Amino acid sequence: MQIKEKIYNEINMMNIEELLIMYQHISLLKKHKQKIYQSQKRKTIPIEKILEMSSSSKSCWSENIIQERIDRV
């Protein structure tokens, strides 16, 4: 039996008090999941860091972009 089936069967056998507790647990899990998701969102990189990373590049980025977009004109 798969875990979802086991959980479903157990929930079906619960009384109302147990269901209320289960619902509270589910709500807590959802809040925890949202916190994790929020913390994993893309973080802003400071401009100094971007400049530092891009300074080592030997190519001219603007020319590369112009060449890539030339067919759109």
C-alpha positions as CSV (number, residue, x, y, z in Angstrom):
1,M,0.0,0.0,0.0
2,Q,1.3,3.4,-0.9
3,I,1.8,6.1,1.7
4,K,-1.1,8.3,0.3
5,E,-3.5,5.4,0.6
6,K,-2.3,4.7,4.2
7,I,-2.8,8.3,5.2
8,Y,-6.1,8.5,3.5
9,N,-7.3,5.3,5.3
10,E,-6.1,6.6,8.7
11,I,-7.8,10.0,8.1
12,N,-11.1,8.2,7.3
13,M,-11.0,6.5,10.6
14,M,-10.4,9.6,12.7
15,N,-13.0,11.3,14.9
16,I,-13.6,15.1,14.7
17,E,-11.1,16.0,17.4
18,E,-8.4,14.1,15.7
19,L,-9.3,15.7,12.4
20,L,-9.1,19.1,13.9
21,I,-5.6,18.3,15.2
22,M,-4.7,16.9,11.8
23,Y,-5.9,20.1,10.1
24,Q,-3.8,22.2,12.4
25,H,-0.7,20.1,11.5
26,I,-1.4,20.5,7.8
27,S,-1.7,24.3,8.3
28,L,1.6,24.4,10.1
29,L,3.2,22.4,7.3
30,K,1.9,24.7,4.7
31,K,3.2,27.8,6.6
32,H,6.6,26.1,7.0
33,K,6.6,25.3,3.2
34,Q,5.9,28.9,2.4
35,K,8.7,30.1,4.6
36,I,11.1,27.7,2.9
37,Y,9.9,28.9,-0.5
38,Q,10.3,32.5,0.5
39,S,13.9,32.0,1.7
40,Q,14.8,30.2,-1.5
41,K,13.6,33.0,-3.8
42,R,16.2,34.6,-5.9
43,K,18.3,37.0,-3.9
44,T,19.3,40.4,-5.2
45,I,23.0,40.6,-6.2
46,P,24.6,43.9,-5.4
47,I,25.9,45.9,-8.4
48,E,29.4,45.8,-7.0
49,K,29.4,42.0,-7.2
50,I,28.1,42.1,-10.8
51,L,30.8,44.6,-11.8
52,E,33.4,42.5,-10.2
53,M,32.2,39.3,-12.0
54,S,31.9,41.1,-15.4
55,S,35.2,42.9,-15.2
56,S,37.1,39.7,-16.0
57,S,35.3,39.3,-19.3
58,K,37.5,39.9,-22.4
59,S,34.6,40.4,-24.8
60,C,32.5,43.4,-25.4
61,W,29.0,42.6,-24.2
62,S,27.2,45.4,-26.0
63,E,28.6,44.3,-29.3
64,N,27.6,40.7,-28.7
65,I,24.1,41.8,-27.9
66,I,23.9,44.0,-31.0
67,Q,25.1,41.0,-33.1
68,E,22.5,38.7,-31.6
69,R,19.7,41.2,-32.2
70,I,20.6,42.4,-35.6
71,D,18.3,39.9,-37.3
72,R,15.3,41.4,-35.3
73,V,15.7,44.8,-37.0
